[in-house]
Amino acid sequence: MPNVLIRDLDPQVHAVLTTRAEAHGQSLQQYLTAELTEMASKPTLAELFAEIEARPARPRIPIDVILNAIHEGREGR
């Protein structure tokens, strides 16, 4: 399994992460593994936009069709 080494981590950051790990009843390694796994499971904005742009184009509904449907729906109330 791969390892990650973080150099020059601010001691205050290390203390906060250690405190959070302890609050979750985990070792620092367990806590960071869970946090990094969660982070990696969510796409970045750039990845999300690229995914959206890669989707096939959908046919556009003309605005007059949308407005007519809204007006018809309101009349039926």
N, CA, C, O and CB atoms as a CASP TS submission, in Angstrom:
PFRMAT TS
TARGET T0000
AUTHOR 0000-0000-0000
METHOD Language model
MODEL 1
PARENT N/A
ATOM      1  N   MET     1       0.848  -1.173   0.000  1.00  0.00           N
ATOM      2  CA  MET     1       0.000   0.000   0.000  1.00  0.00           C
ATOM      3  C   MET     1       0.900   1.245   0.000  1.00  0.00           C
ATOM      4  O   MET     1       1.902   1.284   0.714  1.00  0.00           O
ATOM      5  CB  MET     1      -0.969  -0.007   1.231  1.00  0.00           C
ATOM      6  N   PRO     2       0.548   2.253  -0.793  1.00  0.00           N
ATOM      7  CA  PRO     2       1.381   3.463  -0.869  1.00  0.00           C
ATOM      8  C   PRO     2       1.418   4.230   0.450  1.00  0.00           C
ATOM      9  O   PRO     2       0.508   4.150   1.275  1.00  0.00           O
ATOM     10  CB  PRO     2       0.870   4.377  -1.973  1.00  0.00           C
ATOM     11  N   ASN     3       2.502   4.971   0.611  1.00  0.00           N
ATOM     12  CA  ASN     3       2.674   5.825   1.782  1.00  0.00           C
ATOM     13  C   ASN     3       2.765   7.274   1.336  1.00  0.00           C
ATOM     14  O   ASN     3       3.141   7.558   0.199  1.00  0.00           O
ATOM     15  CB  ASN     3       3.931   5.421   2.588  1.00  0.00           C
ATOM     16  N   VAL     4       2.422   8.186   2.228  1.00  0.00           N
ATOM     17  CA  VAL     4       2.535   9.619   1.968  1.00  0.00           C
ATOM     18  C   VAL     4       3.363  10.225   3.087  1.00  0.00           C
ATOM     19  O   VAL     4       3.117   9.960   4.264  1.00  0.00           O
ATOM     20  CB  VAL     4       1.125  10.304   1.866  1.00  0.00           C
ATOM     21  N   LEU     5       4.341  11.034   2.721  1.00  0.00           N
ATOM     22  CA  LEU     5       5.164  11.730   3.703  1.00  0.00           C
ATOM     23  C   LEU     5       4.923  13.220   3.529  1.00  0.00           C
ATOM     24  O   LEU     5       5.050  13.745   2.423  1.00  0.00           O
ATOM     25  CB  LEU     5       6.684  11.375   3.543  1.00  0.00           C
ATOM     26  N   ILE     6       4.583  13.894   4.596  1.00  0.00           N
ATOM     27  CA  ILE     6       4.358  15.339   4.548  1.00  0.00           C
ATOM     28  C   ILE     6       5.467  16.005   5.337  1.00  0.00           C
ATOM     29  O   ILE     6       5.622  15.770   6.536  1.00  0.00           O
ATOM     30  CB  ILE     6       2.948  15.727   5.115  1.00  0.00           C
ATOM     31  N   ARG     7       6.226  16.828   4.663  1.00  0.00           N
ATOM     32  CA  ARG     7       7.337  17.527   5.311  1.00  0.00           C
ATOM     33  C   ARG     7       6.914  18.947   5.673  1.00  0.00           C
ATOM     34  O   ARG     7       6.012  19.518   5.061  1.00  0.00           O
ATOM     35  CB  ARG     7       8.585  17.550   4.392  1.00  0.00           C
ATOM     36  N   ASP     8       7.573  19.494   6.665  1.00  0.00           N
ATOM     37  CA  ASP     8       7.402  20.895   7.060  1.00  0.00           C
ATOM     38  C   ASP     8       5.958  21.244   7.419  1.00  0.00           C
ATOM     39  O   ASP     8       5.494  22.344   7.121  1.00  0.00           O
ATOM     40  CB  ASP     8       7.873  21.800   5.946  1.00  0.00           C
ATOM     41  N   LEU     9       5.255  20.323   8.049  1.00  0.00           N
ATOM     42  CA  LEU     9       3.897  20.589   8.512  1.00  0.00           C
ATOM     43  C   LEU     9       3.968  21.485   9.741  1.00  0.00           C
ATOM     44  O   LEU     9       4.717  21.217  10.680  1.00  0.00           O
ATOM     45  CB  LEU     9       3.139  19.265   8.832  1.00  0.00           C
ATOM     46  N   ASP    10       3.189  22.537   9.719  1.00  0.00           N
ATOM     47  CA  ASP    10       3.153  23.459  10.850  1.00  0.00           C
ATOM     48  C   ASP    10       2.764  22.686  12.117  1.00  0.00           C
ATOM     49  O   ASP    10       1.797  21.924  12.093  1.00  0.00           O
ATOM     50  CB  ASP    10       2.152  24.630  10.581  1.00  0.00           C
ATOM     51  N   PRO    11       3.489  22.865  13.209  1.00  0.00           N
ATOM     52  CA  PRO    11       3.181  22.142  14.451  1.00  0.00           C
ATOM     53  C   PRO    11       1.746  22.378  14.942  1.00  0.00           C
ATOM     54  O   PRO    11       1.139  21.478  15.522  1.00  0.00           O
ATOM     55  CB  PRO    11       4.160  22.554  15.537  1.00  0.00           C
ATOM     56  N   GLN    12       1.212  23.558  14.719  1.00  0.00           N
ATOM     57  CA  GLN    12      -0.164  23.833  15.129  1.00  0.00           C
ATOM     58  C   GLN    12      -1.154  23.008  14.317  1.00  0.00           C
ATOM     59  O   GLN    12      -2.155  22.526  14.847  1.00  0.00           O
ATOM     60  CB  GLN    12      -0.476  25.321  14.980  1.00  0.00           C
ATOM     61  N   VAL    13      -0.866  22.849  13.026  1.00  0.00           N
ATOM     62  CA  VAL    13      -1.726  22.022  12.174  1.00  0.00           C
ATOM     63  C   VAL    13      -1.672  20.577  12.654  1.00  0.00           C
ATOM     64  O   VAL    13      -2.704  19.911  12.742  1.00  0.00           O
ATOM     65  CB  VAL    13      -1.295  22.119  10.679  1.00  0.00           C
ATOM     66  N   HIS    14      -0.491  20.097  12.961  1.00  0.00           N
ATOM     67  CA  HIS    14      -0.328  18.729  13.469  1.00  0.00           C
ATOM     68  C   HIS    14      -1.108  18.554  14.765  1.00  0.00           C
ATOM     69  O   HIS    14      -1.768  17.534  14.963  1.00  0.00           O
ATOM     70  CB  HIS    14       1.169  18.400  13.694  1.00  0.00           C
ATOM     71  N   ALA    15      -1.033  19.541  15.643  1.00  0.00           N
ATOM     72  CA  ALA    15      -1.750  19.458  16.922  1.00  0.00           C
ATOM     73  C   ALA    15      -3.256  19.400  16.707  1.00  0.00           C
ATOM     74  O   ALA    15      -3.945  18.614  17.358  1.00  0.00           O
ATOM     75  CB  ALA    15      -1.398  20.655  17.813  1.00  0.00           C
ATOM     76  N   VAL    16      -3.770  20.220  15.805  1.00  0.00           N
ATOM     77  CA  VAL    16      -5.215  20.223  15.524  1.00  0.00           C
ATOM     78  C   VAL    16      -5.644  18.866  14.973  1.00  0.00           C
ATOM     79  O   VAL    16      -6.653  18.306  15.401  1.00  0.00           O
ATOM     80  CB  VAL    16      -5.581  21.352  14.521  1.00  0.00           C
ATOM     81  N   LEU    17      -4.880  18.346  14.028  1.00  0.00           N
ATOM     82  CA  LEU    17      -5.231  17.052  13.440  1.00  0.00           C
ATOM     83  C   LEU    17      -5.156  15.926  14.469  1.00  0.00           C
ATOM     84  O   LEU    17      -5.998  15.029  14.473  1.00  0.00           O
ATOM     85  CB  LEU    17      -4.310  16.742  12.264  1.00  0.00           C
ATOM     86  N   THR    18      -4.166  15.973  15.324  1.00  0.00           N
ATOM     87  CA  THR    18      -4.046  14.964  16.384  1.00  0.00           C
ATOM     88  C   THR    18      -5.229  15.040  17.332  1.00  0.00           C
ATOM     89  O   THR    18      -5.773  14.011  17.732  1.00  0.00           O
ATOM     90  CB  THR    18      -2.734  15.148  17.164  1.00  0.00           C
ATOM     91  N   THR    19      -5.632  16.250  17.694  1.00  0.00           N
ATOM     92  CA  THR    19      -6.788  16.441  18.575  1.00  0.00           C
ATOM     93  C   THR    19      -8.058  15.906  17.928  1.00  0.00           C
ATOM     94  O   THR    19      -8.866  15.252  18.587  1.00  0.00           O
ATOM     95  CB  THR    19      -6.961  17.926  18.924  1.00  0.00           C
ATOM     96  N   ARG    20      -8.233  16.182  16.648  1.00  0.00           N
ATOM     97  CA  ARG    20      -9.421  15.689  15.936  1.00  0.00           C
ATOM     98  C   ARG    20      -9.419  14.165  15.856  1.00  0.00           C
ATOM     99  O   ARG    20     -10.462  13.531  16.018  1.00  0.00           O
ATOM    100  CB  ARG    20      -9.488  16.289  14.520  1.00  0.00           C
ATOM    101  N   ALA    21      -8.258  13.585  15.608  1.00  0.00           N
ATOM    102  CA  ALA    21      -8.157  12.122  15.557  1.00  0.00           C
ATOM    103  C   ALA    21      -8.542  11.516  16.897  1.00  0.00           C
ATOM    104  O   ALA    21      -9.294  10.543  16.955  1.00  0.00           O
ATOM    105  CB  ALA    21      -6.730  11.686  15.167  1.00  0.00           C
ATOM    106  N   GLU    22      -8.027  12.092  17.969  1.00  0.00           N
ATOM    107  CA  GLU    22      -8.349  11.599  19.312  1.00  0.00           C
ATOM    108  C   GLU    22      -9.838  11.731  19.601  1.00  0.00           C
ATOM    109  O   GLU    22     -10.429  10.850  20.225  1.00  0.00           O
ATOM    110  CB  GLU    22      -7.540  12.360  20.372  1.00  0.00           C
ATOM    111  N   ALA    23     -10.442  12.818  19.155  1.00  0.00           N
ATOM    112  CA  ALA    23     -11.876  13.034  19.377  1.00  0.00           C
ATOM    113  C   ALA    23     -12.710  11.979  18.645  1.00  0.00           C
ATOM    114  O   ALA    23     -13.828  11.672  19.058  1.00  0.00           O
ATOM    115  CB  ALA    23     -12.283  14.447  18.912  1.00  0.00           C
ATOM    116  N   HIS    24     -12.162  11.427  17.558  1.00  0.00           N
ATOM    117  CA  HIS    24     -12.858  10.381  16.809  1.00  0.00           C
ATOM    118  C   HIS    24     -12.442   8.984  17.268  1.00  0.00           C
ATOM    119  O   HIS    24     -12.887   7.981  16.709  1.00  0.00           O
ATOM    120  CB  HIS    24     -12.588  10.538  15.315  1.00  0.00           C
ATOM    121  N   GLY    25     -11.594   8.928  18.282  1.00  0.00           N
ATOM    122  CA  GLY    25     -11.135   7.636  18.785  1.00  0.00           C
ATOM    123  C   GLY    25     -10.246   6.915  17.790  1.00  0.00           C
ATOM    124  O   GLY    25     -10.245   5.686  17.722  1.00  0.00           O
ATOM    125  N   GLN    26      -9.484   7.687  17.012  1.00  0.00           N
ATOM    126  CA  GLN    26      -8.635   7.120  15.978  1.00  0.00           C
ATOM    127  C   GLN    26      -7.191   7.569  16.168  1.00  0.00           C
ATOM    128  O   GLN    26      -6.898   8.563  16.833  1.00  0.00           O
ATOM    129  CB  GLN    26      -9.142   7.519  14.587  1.00  0.00           C
ATOM    130  N   SER    27      -6.309   6.796  15.558  1.00  0.00           N
ATOM    131  CA  SER    27      -4.927   7.251  15.486  1.00  0.00           C
ATOM    132  C   SER    27      -4.876   8.348  14.429  1.00  0.00           C
ATOM    133  O   SER    27      -5.805   8.502  13.637  1.00  0.00           O
ATOM    134  CB  SER    27      -3.934   6.069  15.145  1.00  0.00           C
ATOM    135  N   LEU    28      -3.796   9.099  14.426  1.00  0.00           N
ATOM    136  CA  LEU    28      -3.643  10.146  13.425  1.00  0.00           C
ATOM    137  C   LEU    28      -3.653   9.525  12.024  1.00  0.00           C
ATOM    138  O   LEU    28      -4.256  10.080  11.106  1.00  0.00           O
ATOM    139  CB  LEU    28      -2.334  10.946  13.663  1.00  0.00           C
ATOM    140  N   GLN    29      -2.999   8.394  11.859  1.00  0.00           N
ATOM    141  CA  GLN    29      -2.973   7.718  10.558  1.00  0.00           C
ATOM    142  C   GLN    29      -4.381   7.317  10.122  1.00  0.00           C
ATOM    143  O   GLN    29      -4.757   7.539   8.971  1.00  0.00           O
ATOM    144  CB  GLN    29      -2.063   6.476  10.616  1.00  0.00           C
ATOM    145  N   GLN    30      -5.159   6.732  11.023  1.00  0.00           N
ATOM    146  CA  GLN    30      -6.527   6.338  10.687  1.00  0.00           C
ATOM    147  C   GLN    30      -7.375   7.549  10.313  1.00  0.00           C
ATOM    148  O   GLN    30      -8.128   7.518   9.340  1.00  0.00           O
ATOM    149  CB  GLN    30      -7.169   5.591  11.859  1.00  0.00           C
ATOM    150  N   TYR    31      -7.245   8.610  11.095  1.00  0.00           N
ATOM    151  CA  TYR    31      -8.027   9.820  10.847  1.00  0.00           C
ATOM    152  C   TYR    31      -7.679  10.424   9.494  1.00  0.00           C
ATOM    153  O   TYR    31      -8.573  10.757   8.715  1.00  0.00           O
ATOM    154  CB  TYR    31      -7.793  10.847  11.958  1.00  0.00           C
ATOM    155  N   LEU    32      -6.385  10.569   9.208  1.00  0.00           N
ATOM    156  CA  LEU    32      -5.962  11.166   7.948  1.00  0.00           C
ATOM    157  C   LEU    32      -6.330  10.280   6.761  1.00  0.00           C
ATOM    158  O   LEU    32      -6.683  10.791   5.698  1.00  0.00           O
ATOM    159  CB  LEU    32      -4.459  11.422   7.964  1.00  0.00           C
ATOM    160  N   THR    33      -6.254   8.971   6.926  1.00  0.00           N
ATOM    161  CA  THR    33      -6.661   8.065   5.854  1.00  0.00           C
ATOM    162  C   THR    33      -8.134   8.258   5.529  1.00  0.00           C
ATOM    163  O   THR    33      -8.511   8.324   4.359  1.00  0.00           O
ATOM    164  CB  THR    33      -6.389   6.604   6.245  1.00  0.00           C
ATOM    165  N   ALA    34      -8.966   8.349   6.560  1.00  0.00           N
ATOM    166  CA  ALA    34     -10.399   8.562   6.340  1.00  0.00           C
ATOM    167  C   ALA    34     -10.673   9.920   5.689  1.00  0.00           C
ATOM    168  O   ALA    34     -11.495  10.018   4.778  1.00  0.00           O
ATOM    169  CB  ALA    34     -11.159   8.457   7.669  1.00  0.00           C
ATOM    170  N   GLU    35      -9.990  10.958   6.151  1.00  0.00           N
ATOM    171  CA  GLU    35     -10.188  12.304   5.597  1.00  0.00           C
ATOM    172  C   GLU    35      -9.734  12.374   4.140  1.00  0.00           C
ATOM    173  O   GLU    35     -10.424  12.956   3.303  1.00  0.00           O
ATOM    174  CB  GLU    35      -9.426  13.344   6.434  1.00  0.00           C
ATOM    175  N   LEU    36      -8.584  11.788   3.835  1.00  0.00           N
ATOM    176  CA  LEU    36      -8.077  11.808   2.466  1.00  0.00           C
ATOM    177  C   LEU    36      -8.945  10.970   1.536  1.00  0.00           C
ATOM    178  O   LEU    36      -9.143  11.325   0.374  1.00  0.00           O
ATOM    179  CB  LEU    36      -6.639  11.304   2.428  1.00  0.00           C
ATOM    180  N   THR    37      -9.462   9.860   2.049  1.00  0.00           N
ATOM    181  CA  THR    37     -10.368   9.024   1.257  1.00  0.00           C
ATOM    182  C   THR    37     -11.639   9.791   0.932  1.00  0.00           C
ATOM    183  O   THR    37     -12.122   9.747  -0.200  1.00  0.00           O
ATOM    184  CB  THR    37     -10.709   7.720   2.007  1.00  0.00           C
ATOM    185  N   GLU    38     -12.177  10.488   1.911  1.00  0.00           N
ATOM    186  CA  GLU    38     -13.373  11.317   1.695  1.00  0.00           C
ATOM    187  C   GLU    38     -13.081  12.421   0.682  1.00  0.00           C
ATOM    188  O   GLU    38     -13.888  12.673  -0.212  1.00  0.00           O
ATOM    189  CB  GLU    38     -13.859  11.933   3.031  1.00  0.00           C
ATOM    190  N   MET    39     -11.943  13.072   0.818  1.00  0.00           N
ATOM    191  CA  MET    39     -11.561  14.146  -0.100  1.00  0.00           C
ATOM    192  C   MET    39     -11.443  13.619  -1.529  1.00  0.00           C
ATOM    193  O   MET    39     -11.912  14.263  -2.468  1.00  0.00           O
ATOM    194  CB  MET    39     -10.230  14.785   0.342  1.00  0.00           C
ATOM    195  N   ALA    40     -10.829  12.468  -1.694  1.00  0.00           N
ATOM    196  CA  ALA    40     -10.614  11.908  -3.027  1.00  0.00           C
ATOM    197  C   ALA    40     -11.908  11.401  -3.661  1.00  0.00           C
ATOM    198  O   ALA    40     -11.990  11.269  -4.882  1.00  0.00           O
ATOM    199  CB  ALA    40      -9.606  10.778  -2.955  1.00  0.00           C
ATOM    200  N   SER    41     -12.915  11.119  -2.840  1.00  0.00           N
ATOM    201  CA  SER    41     -14.174  10.588  -3.374  1.00  0.00           C
ATOM    202  C   SER    41     -15.048  11.666  -3.991  1.00  0.00           C
ATOM    203  O   SER    41     -16.000  11.352  -4.706  1.00  0.00           O
ATOM    204  CB  SER    41     -14.941   9.885  -2.284  1.00  0.00           C
ATOM    205  N   LYS    42     -14.744  12.925  -3.726  1.00  0.00           N
ATOM    206  CA  LYS    42     -15.538  14.030  -4.253  1.00  0.00           C
ATOM    207  C   LYS    42     -14.777  14.707  -5.387  1.00  0.00           C
ATOM    208  O   LYS    42     -13.589  14.997  -5.249  1.00  0.00           O
ATOM    209  CB  LYS    42     -15.878  15.051  -3.137  1.00  0.00           C
ATOM    210  N   PRO    43     -15.455  14.961  -6.514  1.00  0.00           N
ATOM    211  CA  PRO    43     -14.755  15.617  -7.610  1.00  0.00           C
ATOM    212  C   PRO    43     -14.457  17.077  -7.294  1.00  0.00           C
ATOM    213  O   PRO    43     -15.195  17.727  -6.553  1.00  0.00           O
ATOM    214  CB  PRO    43     -15.571  15.519  -8.885  1.00  0.00           C
ATOM    215  N   THR    44     -13.374  17.581  -7.861  1.00  0.00           N
ATOM    216  CA  THR    44     -13.098  19.009  -7.755  1.00  0.00           C
ATOM    217  C   THR    44     -14.074  19.750  -8.659  1.00  0.00           C
ATOM    218  O   THR    44     -14.761  19.127  -9.469  1.00  0.00           O
ATOM    219  CB  THR    44     -11.616  19.335  -8.136  1.00  0.00           C
ATOM    220  N   LEU    45     -14.142  21.069  -8.532  1.00  0.00           N
ATOM    221  CA  LEU    45     -15.014  21.843  -9.412  1.00  0.00           C
ATOM    222  C   LEU    45     -14.601  21.665 -10.872  1.00  0.00           C
ATOM    223  O   LEU    45     -15.454  21.529 -11.748  1.00  0.00           O
ATOM    224  CB  LEU    45     -14.983  23.333  -9.028  1.00  0.00           C
ATOM    225  N   ALA    46     -13.301  21.665 -11.130  1.00  0.00           N
ATOM    226  CA  ALA    46     -12.815  21.490 -12.496  1.00  0.00           C
ATOM    227  C   ALA    46     -13.242  20.124 -13.050  1.00  0.00           C
ATOM    228  O   ALA    46     -13.661  20.023 -14.203  1.00  0.00           O
ATOM    229  CB  ALA    46     -11.277  21.633 -12.542  1.00  0.00           C
ATOM    230  N   GLU    47     -13.134  19.079 -12.225  1.00  0.00           N
ATOM    231  CA  GLU    47     -13.558  17.745 -12.662  1.00  0.00           C
ATOM    232  C   GLU    47     -15.063  17.700 -12.904  1.00  0.00           C
ATOM    233  O   GLU    47     -15.522  17.084 -13.866  1.00  0.00           O
ATOM    234  CB  GLU    47     -13.162  16.689 -11.622  1.00  0.00           C
ATOM    235  N   LEU    48     -15.821  18.344 -12.039  1.00  0.00           N
ATOM    236  CA  LEU    48     -17.274  18.382 -12.173  1.00  0.00           C
ATOM    237  C   LEU    48     -17.683  19.105 -13.452  1.00  0.00           C
ATOM    238  O   LEU    48     -18.535  18.620 -14.196  1.00  0.00           O
ATOM    239  CB  LEU    48     -17.907  19.064 -10.956  1.00  0.00           C
ATOM    240  N   PHE    49     -17.076  20.264 -13.709  1.00  0.00           N
ATOM    241  CA  PHE    49     -17.393  21.013 -14.927  1.00  0.00           C
ATOM    242  C   PHE    49     -16.995  20.226 -16.174  1.00  0.00           C
ATOM    243  O   PHE    49     -17.717  20.244 -17.171  1.00  0.00           O
ATOM    244  CB  PHE    49     -16.687  22.376 -14.917  1.00  0.00           C
ATOM    245  N   ALA    50     -15.865  19.542 -16.130  1.00  0.00           N
ATOM    246  CA  ALA    50     -15.432  18.732 -17.276  1.00  0.00           C
ATOM    247  C   ALA    50     -16.430  17.600 -17.526  1.00  0.00           C
ATOM    248  O   ALA    50     -16.743  17.289 -18.675  1.00  0.00           O
ATOM    249  CB  ALA    50     -14.010  18.154 -17.035  1.00  0.00           C
ATOM    250  N   GLU    51     -16.922  16.993 -16.466  1.00  0.00           N
ATOM    251  CA  GLU    51     -17.912  15.919 -16.594  1.00  0.00           C
ATOM    252  C   GLU    51     -19.209  16.455 -17.203  1.00  0.00           C
ATOM    253  O   GLU    51     -19.807  15.819 -18.071  1.00  0.00           O
ATOM    254  CB  GLU    51     -18.193  15.273 -15.217  1.00  0.00           C
ATOM    255  N   ILE    52     -19.632  17.621 -16.741  1.00  0.00           N
ATOM    256  CA  ILE    52     -20.867  18.220 -17.264  1.00  0.00           C
ATOM    257  C   ILE    52     -20.707  18.565 -18.742  1.00  0.00           C
ATOM    258  O   ILE    52     -21.609  18.317 -19.542  1.00  0.00           O
ATOM    259  CB  ILE    52     -21.244  19.486 -16.457  1.00  0.00           C
ATOM    260  N   GLU    53     -19.566  19.135 -19.103  1.00  0.00           N
ATOM    261  CA  GLU    53     -19.329  19.496 -20.499  1.00  0.00           C
ATOM    262  C   GLU    53     -19.240  18.270 -21.398  1.00  0.00           C
ATOM    263  O   GLU    53     -19.553  18.355 -22.585  1.00  0.00           O
ATOM    264  CB  GLU    53     -18.055  20.313 -20.617  1.00  0.00           C
ATOM    265  N   ALA    54     -18.825  17.144 -20.859  1.00  0.00           N
ATOM    266  CA  ALA    54     -18.691  15.922 -21.649  1.00  0.00           C
ATOM    267  C   ALA    54     -20.032  15.241 -21.894  1.00  0.00           C
ATOM    268  O   ALA    54     -20.130  14.364 -22.753  1.00  0.00           O
ATOM    269  CB  ALA    54     -17.751  14.960 -20.957  1.00  0.00           C
ATOM    270  N   ARG    55     -21.056  15.628 -21.157  1.00  0.00           N
ATOM    271  CA  ARG    55     -22.378  15.030 -21.334  1.00  0.00           C
ATOM    272  C   ARG    55     -22.935  15.407 -22.703  1.00  0.00           C
ATOM    273  O   ARG    55     -22.663  16.493 -23.214  1.00  0.00           O
ATOM    274  CB  ARG    55     -23.344  15.483 -20.209  1.00  0.00           C
ATOM    275  N   PRO    56     -23.713  14.507 -23.288  1.00  0.00           N
ATOM    276  CA  PRO    56     -24.306  14.844 -24.585  1.00  0.00           C
ATOM    277  C   PRO    56     -25.299  16.004 -24.444  1.00  0.00           C
ATOM    278  O   PRO    56     -25.969  16.154 -23.422  1.00  0.00           O
ATOM    279  CB  PRO    56     -25.011  13.608 -25.192  1.00  0.00           C
ATOM    280  N   ALA    57     -25.369  16.809 -25.492  1.00  0.00           N
ATOM    281  CA  ALA    57     -26.268  17.968 -25.479  1.00  0.00           C
ATOM    282  C   ALA    57     -27.715  17.491 -25.436  1.00  0.00           C
ATOM    283  O   ALA    57     -28.073  16.502 -26.075  1.00  0.00           O
ATOM    284  CB  ALA    57     -26.029  18.872 -26.722  1.00  0.00           C
ATOM    285  N   ARG    58     -28.527  18.193 -24.687  1.00  0.00           N
ATOM    286  CA  ARG    58     -29.948  17.885 -24.601  1.00  0.00           C
ATOM    287  C   ARG    58     -30.696  18.894 -25.461  1.00  0.00           C
ATOM    288  O   ARG    58     -30.283  20.048 -25.574  1.00  0.00           O
ATOM    289  CB  ARG    58     -30.454  17.916 -23.118  1.00  0.00           C
ATOM    290  N   PRO    59     -31.787  18.462 -26.063  1.00  0.00           N
ATOM    291  CA  PRO    59     -32.554  19.410 -26.868  1.00  0.00           C
ATOM    292  C   PRO    59     -33.118  20.523 -25.987  1.00  0.00           C
ATOM    293  O   PRO    59     -33.577  20.281 -24.871  1.00  0.00           O
ATOM    294  CB  PRO    59     -33.693  18.688 -27.616  1.00  0.00           C
ATOM    295  N   ARG    60     -33.074  21.730 -26.507  1.00  0.00           N
ATOM    296  CA  ARG    60     -33.570  22.874 -25.748  1.00  0.00           C
ATOM    297  C   ARG    60     -35.067  23.035 -25.974  1.00  0.00           C
ATOM    298  O   ARG    60     -35.574  22.819 -27.075  1.00  0.00           O
ATOM    299  CB  ARG    60     -32.819  24.166 -26.146  1.00  0.00           C
ATOM    300  N   ILE    61     -35.753  23.417 -24.918  1.00  0.00           N
ATOM    301  CA  ILE    61     -37.194  23.683 -25.012  1.00  0.00           C
ATOM    302  C   ILE    61     -37.355  25.181 -25.221  1.00  0.00           C
ATOM    303  O   ILE    61     -36.833  25.980 -24.443  1.00  0.00           O
ATOM    304  CB  ILE    61     -37.975  23.192 -23.719  1.00  0.00           C
ATOM    305  N   PRO    62     -38.073  25.561 -26.264  1.00  0.00           N
ATOM    306  CA  PRO    62     -38.263  26.992 -26.518  1.00  0.00           C
ATOM    307  C   PRO    62     -38.956  27.679 -25.339  1.00  0.00           C
ATOM    308  O   PRO    62     -39.822  27.092 -24.690  1.00  0.00           O
ATOM    309  CB  PRO    62     -39.081  27.199 -27.802  1.00  0.00           C
ATOM    310  N   ILE    63     -38.568  28.919 -25.073  1.00  0.00           N
ATOM    311  CA  ILE    63     -39.092  29.660 -23.926  1.00  0.00           C
ATOM    312  C   ILE    63     -40.603  29.825 -24.001  1.00  0.00           C
ATOM    313  O   ILE    63     -41.270  29.808 -22.967  1.00  0.00           O
ATOM    314  CB  ILE    63     -38.430  31.025 -23.836  1.00  0.00           C
ATOM    315  N   ASP    64     -41.162  29.985 -25.207  1.00  0.00           N
ATOM    316  CA  ASP    64     -42.616  30.163 -25.310  1.00  0.00           C
ATOM    317  C   ASP    64     -43.353  28.892 -24.901  1.00  0.00           C
ATOM    318  O   ASP    64     -44.456  28.979 -24.360  1.00  0.00           O
ATOM    319  CB  ASP    64     -43.010  30.559 -26.743  1.00  0.00           C
ATOM    320  N   VAL    65     -42.782  27.724 -25.142  1.00  0.00           N
ATOM    321  CA  VAL    65     -43.400  26.467 -24.718  1.00  0.00           C
ATOM    322  C   VAL    65     -43.392  26.387 -23.187  1.00  0.00           C
ATOM    323  O   VAL    65     -44.374  25.964 -22.578  1.00  0.00           O
ATOM    324  CB  VAL    65     -42.655  25.243 -25.340  1.00  0.00           C
ATOM    325  N   ILE    66     -42.297  26.790 -22.582  1.00  0.00           N
ATOM    326  CA  ILE    66     -42.197  26.781 -21.114  1.00  0.00           C
ATOM    327  C   ILE    66     -43.213  27.744 -20.506  1.00  0.00           C
ATOM    328  O   ILE    66     -43.934  27.385 -19.576  1.00  0.00           O
ATOM    329  CB  ILE    66     -40.763  27.159 -20.660  1.00  0.00           C
ATOM    330  N   LEU    67     -43.268  28.974 -21.036  1.00  0.00           N
ATOM    331  CA  LEU    67     -44.196  29.970 -20.494  1.00  0.00           C
ATOM    332  C   LEU    67     -45.644  29.546 -20.681  1.00  0.00           C
ATOM    333  O   LEU    67     -46.462  29.746 -19.783  1.00  0.00           O
ATOM    334  CB  LEU    67     -43.966  31.323 -21.155  1.00  0.00           C
ATOM    335  N   ASN    68     -45.979  28.962 -21.835  1.00  0.00           N
ATOM    336  CA  ASN    68     -47.343  28.476 -22.051  1.00  0.00           C
ATOM    337  C   ASN    68     -47.700  27.385 -21.044  1.00  0.00           C
ATOM    338  O   ASN    68     -48.818  27.369 -20.529  1.00  0.00           O
ATOM    339  CB  ASN    68     -47.502  27.944 -23.484  1.00  0.00           C
ATOM    340  N   ALA    69     -46.783  26.484 -20.758  1.00  0.00           N
ATOM    341  CA  ALA    69     -47.029  25.414 -19.790  1.00  0.00           C
ATOM    342  C   ALA    69     -47.250  25.991 -18.400  1.00  0.00           C
ATOM    343  O   ALA    69     -48.104  25.507 -17.657  1.00  0.00           O
ATOM    344  CB  ALA    69     -45.858  24.420 -19.771  1.00  0.00           C
ATOM    345  N   ILE    70     -46.491  27.018 -18.041  1.00  0.00           N
ATOM    346  CA  ILE    70     -46.667  27.664 -16.732  1.00  0.00           C
ATOM    347  C   ILE    70     -48.039  28.311 -16.653  1.00  0.00           C
ATOM    348  O   ILE    70     -48.754  28.146 -15.664  1.00  0.00           O
ATOM    349  CB  ILE    70     -45.562  28.721 -16.481  1.00  0.00           C
ATOM    350  N   HIS    71     -48.406  29.047 -17.693  1.00  0.00           N
ATOM    351  CA  HIS    71     -49.703  29.745 -17.689  1.00  0.00           C
ATOM    352  C   HIS    71     -50.859  28.739 -17.645  1.00  0.00           C
ATOM    353  O   HIS    71     -51.831  28.938 -16.918  1.00  0.00           O
ATOM    354  CB  HIS    71     -49.834  30.655 -18.942  1.00  0.00           C
ATOM    355  N   GLU    72     -50.747  27.660 -18.426  1.00  0.00           N
ATOM    356  CA  GLU    72     -51.793  26.635 -18.416  1.00  0.00           C
ATOM    357  C   GLU    72     -51.905  25.987 -17.052  1.00  0.00           C
ATOM    358  O   GLU    72     -53.008  25.698 -16.589  1.00  0.00           O
ATOM    359  CB  GLU    72     -51.516  25.573 -19.476  1.00  0.00           C
ATOM    360  N   GLY    73     -50.787  25.759 -16.411  1.00  0.00           N
ATOM    361  CA  GLY    73     -50.797  25.161 -15.061  1.00  0.00           C
ATOM    362  C   GLY    73     -51.455  26.076 -14.046  1.00  0.00           C
ATOM    363  O   GLY    73     -52.171  25.615 -13.157  1.00  0.00           O
ATOM    364  N   ARG    74     -51.215  27.354 -14.176  1.00  0.00           N
ATOM    365  CA  ARG    74     -51.808  28.319 -13.241  1.00  0.00           C
ATOM    366  C   ARG    74     -53.303  28.460 -13.479  1.00  0.00           C
ATOM    367  O   ARG    74     -54.061  28.647 -12.527  1.00  0.00           O
ATOM    368  CB  ARG    74     -51.127  29.688 -13.374  1.00  0.00           C
ATOM    369  N   GLU    75     -53.740  28.374 -14.721  1.00  0.00           N
ATOM    370  CA  GLU    75     -55.164  28.481 -15.022  1.00  0.00           C
ATOM    371  C   GLU    75     -55.941  27.300 -14.470  1.00  0.00           C
ATOM    372  O   GLU    75     -57.123  27.428 -14.150  1.00  0.00           O
ATOM    373  CB  GLU    75     -55.379  28.585 -16.521  1.00  0.00           C
ATOM    374  N   GLY    76     -55.300  26.171 -14.357  1.00  0.00           N
ATOM    375  CA  GLY    76     -55.961  24.963 -13.880  1.00  0.00           C
ATOM    376  C   GLY    76     -56.130  24.895 -12.378  1.00  0.00           C
ATOM    377  O   GLY    76     -56.697  23.929 -11.867  1.00  0.00           O
ATOM    378  N   ARG    77     -55.656  25.883 -11.668  1.00  0.00           N
ATOM    379  CA  ARG    77     -55.741  25.852 -10.190  1.00  0.00           C
ATOM    380  C   ARG    77     -57.109  26.234  -9.711  1.00  0.00           C
ATOM    381  O   ARG    77     -57.356  26.261  -8.505  1.00  0.00           O
ATOM    382  CB  ARG    77     -54.710  26.782  -9.565  1.00  0.00           C
TER
END
